[in-house]
Amino acid sequence: MSLAAAVAGAIPPPLPTVEFAAPLPPSNTRADNLTISATASEAGGHITKVVFSVQTFLAGPSVADVGDDKGTYSATIDISGLLDGTYLITAEAFDGIVDHTSSVTRNLIIDRTAPTLTLTQGPVEGEVVDPDVDFGWSASDPAPASPPLTVTCAWDAAAQGPCPPSALGPSDLVNGAHRFTIIASDALGNRTTLVRHFMVTGGSGGSSVPTVRCRVPKLKGLSLAKAKARIMAGGCTVGTVRRLANPRRRPVVVRTQSRRAGQRYVTRARINLVLGPKA
């Protein structure tokens, strides 16, 4: 054997080439299964398998490998047990030679968590209010690198539409029962819905003016006995009473109440109290 032939025989073939194939893996998903495809080739035509994995940077891989004779490889991996977070998708091609592989990677964000949505102002559930109603809201998405949220809202039976940061009610809210619905959705379809029911009085038209049965009094600083008397006089009912620690045995008064003073309800609403030592 000539020296040139011996040298040629000692040189290993080029590394395999591997690329993700269409449809490419998504960058964000909330699905329970992920299908990955790739194409792989090697100068000698000796691709033995392509191994696909979805893994964090701290844990071991979840692996599936599929091969065929057409140079296209795919696998469907169960990712239902993976928590929300950022993962690495890897496709690695093998040609049967030890430590003779090539791989390609792509980031994947798993997001199955609904957005956080809070009403920051506006009537509370069941409250009786004047016609000028204004709801405020805040929304956020805990998912990393999440796209912007879509927030829609609707009054009563109207269709959902874009919702500004402060949702001013229609000027023609008539007397009677009303409903405000707000929905926050992310690009993957995770969504949070809040619905608030309230009554309007002092407007025009509509059903009969609602009868107010409970007017929430101001209770802060009162003794429990006086607070109970005012609650009953306002047509409301006493809810739970929680007591704070009072090691110095100071006089005990109402520190907080669960409903805001001045709120009105058509039912005998329950008012919860927190008692504590007088400041």
N, C-alpha and C positions, 0 to 999 in steps of 0.2 A: 504494500500500500504506500502510495506516495505521501510525502509530508503534507502537501496541500489537502489531500483527501482526508488524512487523519485529523488535521486542524478543522476542516469543515465538519467532520463528524462529531467533533467535541463541542461545537458551537450549538447551543440550544435554539430551537425555533423562536421566532418573535412571540412576545406575550399575546394572549388573546385580546381581542377588542370587544367591548360590551357597551351598549347604549340602551337607555330606556326607550321603549317603543310606544307608539300611540295606541290608545289614549294614555297620555302621560299621567303618572300618579298625581292626585290633587295636592295642593299645598295646605289646604284646610279640609277637615272632614268631621262629621258627627256620626258616620256610618259604623256598623259593627264588623264589617268585612271590607278588606282592601284588596283589589285585584291589581297586580303589577305585571307588566310585560316588558320584555327586553329582546334585543337582537344581539347575537354573539357570533364571532367568527375567529378563525385562527388559520395561519398560512397553510398548515398541514391538514386542516379540516378535522381536527381531533378534539373538538369541544365535547367534554364528557357530561357537564351539567352546568346550570346556572343556579346559584343559591340566592334566594331573596330573604332579607331580614328587615324587621322593623324594631328598632331598639332605642332605648335612652342612652345617655352617655355614662350611666352608672350601673345599669342592669344588663344581663345577658340578652341575646337576641331571641326573637320568636321566628323560627325558620321554616320555610317550605321550599322545595326545589322540584322543578318539573323540566323535562327535556323532551325534544322531539327531533325529527330528522330534517326539519325545514329551516333551521337556524333561528326560529322564534321560540321564546320560552316565556311562560307565564305561570303565575301562582295566585291563589286567593288565600289571604291570611286572615285569620280570626283575630280582630283587634278589640273585641268587645270587653276584654278584661283590662285594657290599658286605660289609665287615668288621663284626665285632661293634661295637656302639656306638649312640649316640642320633642319630636322623635326624628331619628335618622333612618331613611329608607336606603338600603344597599342592595345592589345587584352585582354578584361576583361570579365571573366566568372561570371555569376550570378546564384544563386540557389534558389532565391525567399525569402531568409531570409535577413532582413534589415542589411546593412553593413557587409554582408557575401560574399565577392568576392575575386577573385584572378586575377592577371594580369601579362602579359609578355610584354616586350618592345623591340624595335629594332630601330636603327637610320636609317634615310633615307636622302640622299642628292639629291635634285632636281637641275638639271643642264640643262638648255635649251640655254645657252649662248655660242655662237661660240668663239673659241680661238681668241686672239689678235695676228695678224700677220703683221709684218712690214718689208719692204725691206730697209736695212740700207746702202746699196751701190749698184752700178751698174747703167746702163743707165736709164734715165727717159723715160717716154712714148714718143715714136716718135723720140728719139735722134739718130743721126748718129755717130757711134763710130768705132774705129779700131777693128781688129779681136780679140784682147785679152780682152775678156769680163769676168768680175767676179762679181757675185751678192752675197751680204751678207744679212742675215736676222736675225730677232729675233722673238720668239713666246712665248706666255704665256697663261695660262688658269686662268680666274678670279674665277672659281668655287672653293669652299673650299675642301681641301683634294682630289683634282682631280688627277687621274692617269697620268702618263707621256703622253705627246702629241706625235703623229706620224706626221712627216713632210716629204712630198715627193715633188720632183720637176721634171721637164721635159723641154727639149729644143725642140722647134719646134713641130713636130708631134710624137716624141718619147713617149714611155710609161712612166708613172710616176714611179719613183724609189726613194729609200732613199736619203734624201738631207742632206749633211754635213752642218755645220754652215756657210761655205763659198763655194758657188757653182761656181767653175771655169768652164767657157764655154769650149766646145770641141775645140780642136786645129784646127779643119777643118771648122770653121765657114766661109762660103764663102760670097762673096759680095751679098748684097740684103737684103730682109726683114727677120726678125727672131722673135721668140716668146719664152718667158720664163714663165713657169707656176709653181707656188708653192702652195701647199695645206697643211694646218695644221688641223688635226682632233684629237678629243678626243675619249675616249673609248666608249662614248655613241652615236657617230655619228655626233656630232656638228662639223661643219667644216667652215673654211675660205679659200677662194681661191683668189690669186692675179695673174694677168696676165700682163706682161710687153712686149710691142712691140717695136722693135728698128731696125735700119738699120746698116749694116756693110759695110764699104768701106776700101780699102787698102788691102783686102784679095785677094784670087785667085778664079777663076771660078765663078760659080753661075750666077745670072742674071747680067745685066749691072750695072756698078758702079752707085749708086744713086747720083743724082744731089743735092748738098747742096744749099739750097736757103737762109738759115738763119744761121749766125754765131753770137753767143751771145757775145757782147762786155762787157768789164768791165766798170761799170757805177758808182760805189760808189764814192762819193765825187764830182760828176759833177752837174752842174746846170741842171734844167729841160730842158732848150733849148738845151744844149750840149748833154744831154742824149738822147733826141729824135732824134737829128741828127745822133748820132752814131748807134742808133737802126735801123733807116732807111737805113743807109749806110751798115749795116750788113745784110740787106735783111729781117729783122724781123719787127714786128709791135708793136706799143705802146699799152699796155693794160690799166688796171685801174691805177689810180694815187691816192694814199692816203697821206694825209698830217698830220704830227704830230703837236702837240701844239707847238707854238713858241711865248711865252709871251714876250720875250725880243727882238723880231723882228730881230733876227740874220739872216745872209744870209742863204738861203734854198738850200740844196743839196740832192742828192740821198743818202739815208741811207742803203736801201736794195733793191735787185732786185729778182724777182721770179725765174729766171733761172740762172744757174751758168755760169760765164764767160768761154768761150771756147766751150760750147756745140754747136752742129750742128744739124740742122733739114732740112728735105726735104720740109717742108712747111714754110710759113712765120709765125713763132711762135710768140705768143703774150708774151710780157714781162711786168709784172706788177711792179710798182715802189712804194716805200714808201719814201716820202720826209720829211726832218726834219731839224732843225737848225744845222748849221755847228758847229762841235765840236771845 
